[in-house]
Amino acid sequence: MEKEYALLRLNDEQLKLTEAAWKNDSEELFYAMNYDAVFDAIKFHLVKESNGSSHESLYFGLAESKNSPAKAIVELVTTPKIGLAKLLNITLPIAYLDSEQGEDFREIAAIYLRIILGCVKFSADNDVTMKLYGRSSEFLSILRVTYNTLKEKHEKEFKKIELDGRWLTLQL
């Protein structure tokens, strides 16, 4: 990734920009099957008030600025009572789907690394354990690359970095 990106809490304006950009890049049926539910869930969470639950879903966009569409959408579920944050979903635009090799794969791994480091900054004030689960073999491959990069370049930022089976666990 040549440009600088930051992990920003999604707001109405950025969500509309992202939705329009992703819709423009996708065929209608593909968009409906892959992105409608994601954008609907985010819209719901942006307007609803906290219900006092011990869990909270937070949505972020990896973007150049607040005024640009997101390159990825992140759902982070926090449970402050026990100091746990689960990076539940990372949704990528169509340009990155089915890109498991070469330069695209490295760029996807770089996106995930930026997202993880952004979540670390978001959670830095708390003693938090963050968990990521490699649901598919593709995502597990990305987690392995991310794990190696974190161990090599960012180990001092964590109390623990562990890849156990399909789980990447980071303790801040």
C-alpha positions as CSV (number, residue, x, y, z in Angstrom):
1,M,0.0,0.0,0.0
2,E,1.7,3.2,-1.2
3,K,-0.7,5.7,0.5
4,E,-1.1,6.3,4.2
5,Y,-4.2,4.9,5.7
6,A,-5.7,5.2,9.2
7,L,-8.3,3.2,11.0
8,L,-11.2,5.6,11.6
9,R,-14.6,5.1,13.3
10,L,-17.2,5.0,10.6
11,N,-19.6,7.9,10.5
12,D,-22.6,8.5,8.2
13,E,-20.7,10.4,5.6
14,Q,-17.8,8.0,5.2
15,L,-20.2,5.1,5.2
16,K,-22.1,6.6,2.3
17,L,-18.9,7.3,0.3
18,T,-17.7,3.7,0.9
19,E,-21.1,2.2,0.0
20,A,-21.3,4.2,-3.2
21,A,-17.7,3.4,-4.2
22,W,-18.1,-0.4,-3.5
23,K,-21.5,-0.4,-5.3
24,N,-19.9,1.3,-8.3
25,D,-17.1,-1.3,-8.5
26,S,-19.4,-4.4,-8.2
27,E,-22.1,-6.0,-10.3
28,E,-25.6,-5.5,-8.7
29,L,-26.1,-9.2,-7.8
30,F,-22.6,-9.6,-6.4
31,Y,-23.0,-6.4,-4.3
32,A,-26.4,-7.6,-3.0
33,M,-25.0,-11.0,-2.0
34,N,-21.7,-9.8,-0.4
35,Y,-22.2,-6.2,0.9
36,D,-25.9,-5.4,1.5
37,A,-26.0,-7.1,4.9
38,V,-22.7,-5.5,6.0
39,F,-23.8,-1.9,5.2
40,D,-27.3,-2.5,6.7
41,A,-25.7,-3.7,9.9
42,I,-23.4,-0.7,10.1
43,K,-26.3,1.7,9.4
44,F,-28.3,0.0,12.2
45,H,-25.5,0.4,14.7
46,L,-24.8,4.0,13.8
47,V,-28.4,5.0,14.7
48,K,-29.1,2.8,17.7
49,E,-28.3,3.7,21.2
50,S,-26.4,1.5,23.6
51,N,-28.7,-1.1,25.2
52,G,-26.5,-1.6,28.2
53,S,-25.1,-4.9,26.9
54,S,-21.7,-6.0,28.0
55,H,-20.7,-6.3,24.4
56,E,-20.4,-3.4,21.9
57,S,-19.9,-3.6,18.1
58,L,-17.7,-0.9,16.7
59,Y,-17.3,-0.3,13.0
60,F,-14.2,1.2,11.5
61,G,-13.0,2.0,8.0
62,L,-9.4,1.8,6.8
63,A,-9.2,5.0,4.8
64,E,-7.0,7.9,3.7
65,S,-9.2,10.4,5.5
66,K,-12.7,10.9,6.9
67,N,-13.7,12.2,3.5
68,S,-12.6,9.2,1.4
69,P,-14.1,5.7,1.0
70,A,-12.8,2.9,3.1
71,K,-10.4,0.4,1.7
72,A,-11.7,-2.1,4.3
73,I,-14.5,-2.3,6.8
74,V,-13.8,-3.6,10.3
75,E,-16.2,-4.9,13.0
76,L,-14.6,-4.9,16.4
77,V,-16.7,-6.4,19.3
78,T,-15.5,-5.2,22.7
79,T,-16.3,-6.7,26.1
80,P,-14.7,-4.1,28.4
81,K,-15.8,-6.0,31.6
82,I,-13.3,-8.8,30.8
83,G,-10.9,-6.8,28.7
84,L,-11.5,-8.7,25.4
85,A,-11.8,-7.3,21.9
86,K,-12.6,-9.6,19.0
87,L,-11.8,-8.4,15.5
88,L,-14.9,-10.1,14.3
89,N,-15.1,-9.2,10.6
90,I,-12.9,-7.5,8.0
91,T,-14.7,-6.8,4.8
92,L,-12.7,-6.0,1.7
93,P,-14.0,-4.5,-1.6
94,I,-14.3,-6.6,-4.7
95,A,-10.8,-5.6,-5.9
96,Y,-9.2,-7.8,-3.2
97,L,-11.5,-10.8,-3.4
98,D,-9.9,-13.9,-4.8
99,S,-6.5,-12.4,-4.6
100,E,-4.5,-15.1,-2.9
101,Q,-1.1,-14.7,-4.6
102,G,1.6,-12.4,-5.4
103,E,1.4,-8.6,-5.0
104,D,-2.4,-8.6,-4.1
105,F,-1.8,-11.1,-1.3
106,R,1.0,-9.0,0.1
107,E,-1.2,-5.9,-0.1
108,I,-4.1,-7.7,1.7
109,A,-1.7,-8.8,4.4
110,A,-0.5,-5.2,4.7
111,I,-4.2,-4.1,5.0
112,Y,-4.7,-6.6,7.9
113,L,-1.5,-5.5,9.6
114,R,-2.6,-1.8,9.4
115,I,-6.1,-2.8,10.8
116,I,-4.5,-4.7,13.7
117,L,-2.1,-1.9,14.6
118,G,-5.0,0.6,14.3
119,C,-7.1,-1.6,16.7
120,V,-4.0,-1.6,19.1
121,K,-4.0,2.2,19.1
122,F,-7.7,2.2,19.7
123,S,-7.3,-0.2,22.7
124,A,-4.0,1.1,24.0
125,D,-5.5,2.7,27.1
126,N,-6.9,-0.7,28.2
127,D,-5.4,-4.0,29.2
128,V,-7.0,-5.8,26.3
129,T,-6.6,-9.2,24.7
130,M,-7.5,-9.2,21.0
131,K,-8.4,-12.4,19.1
132,L,-8.6,-13.1,15.4
133,Y,-9.9,-16.4,14.0
134,G,-8.7,-17.8,10.7
135,R,-12.1,-19.1,9.4
136,S,-10.9,-20.0,5.9
137,S,-7.5,-21.3,4.7
138,E,-7.0,-17.9,2.9
139,F,-7.6,-15.9,6.0
140,L,-5.4,-18.3,8.0
141,S,-2.6,-17.6,5.5
142,I,-3.0,-13.9,6.0
143,L,-3.0,-14.3,9.8
144,R,0.3,-16.3,9.5
145,V,1.9,-13.5,7.5
146,T,0.5,-10.9,9.9
147,Y,1.8,-13.0,12.9
148,N,5.3,-13.2,11.4
149,T,5.4,-9.4,10.7
150,L,4.1,-8.6,14.2
151,K,6.7,-10.8,15.8
152,E,9.5,-9.4,13.6
153,K,8.6,-5.7,13.6
154,H,6.1,-4.9,16.4
155,E,6.8,-7.3,19.3
156,K,7.5,-4.5,21.7
157,E,4.0,-3.2,21.3
158,F,2.4,-6.4,22.8
159,K,2.7,-8.4,26.0
160,K,1.9,-11.5,23.9
161,I,1.7,-12.5,20.3
162,E,0.6,-16.0,19.7
163,L,-0.7,-18.1,16.8
164,D,-2.3,-21.2,18.2
165,G,-4.1,-23.3,15.6
166,R,-6.4,-20.9,13.8
167,W,-6.4,-18.2,16.6
168,L,-4.1,-15.2,16.5
169,T,-4.0,-13.8,20.1
170,L,-2.6,-10.4,20.9
171,Q,-2.3,-9.1,24.4
172,L,-1.8,-5.4,24.9
